[in-house]
């Protein structure tokens, strides 16, 4: 008995991500994501924590900190601290609110509450630290996922994110997870979700899974994305 394959069956098993047009499209979005990430790092400011700064100052990894805010600060005032890591390649910032109660601003997890002026704390950890005064006008005013960057860079990041989301909706069937599953990762995990989709979902064709592999469904993806990424995304 001879088995024949109908054109409908052949089309059903064909992986469109192997087609030239989709490979080029995936490569284009991969390049855009790389350029956007590079510009965000080199021109922007990464959100960090007050604890990160204290650790860097204590280990002498940071020798200069820029401080934005009144000196001395009044109760309830916020002081912004800025410093560079990776030999000046990456700028970071953290916000400290001067107040007696740690619960005063507990709803805002991106703000650390301290009863002591951060300047005094930094000098107490490392007496050789250099503290300079800065202005809120010195930093980019636009932000995305907590990162502050020039407006053009933020627009590029948002356009790349939107393009990847449209590729997910209108492109070939993704690998390893359903469209809904990847959509939750892209929406809730932000840049990490986009990179994961480009690398593992088919656009860049990395480690193509075997035919008939089980895929993560939307419900489980939502739980995973919320559990691992929602907190960092909110920052």
Secondary structure, DSSP 8 states (H G I E B T S, - for coil): ------HHHHHHH--GGGSHHHHHHHHHHHHHHHHHHHHHHHHSEEE--HHHHHHHHHTTS--EEEEES-SS--TT-EEEEEEEETTTTEEEEEEEEE-S-TTTTTT-TTEEEESS-HHHHHHHH-TT-EEEE--GGGS-SEEETTEEE-HHHHHHHHHHHHHHHHHHHHSS--SSB-HHHHHHHHHHSTHHHHHHHHHHSSTT--S---TT---B-HHHHHHHHHHHHHHHHH-
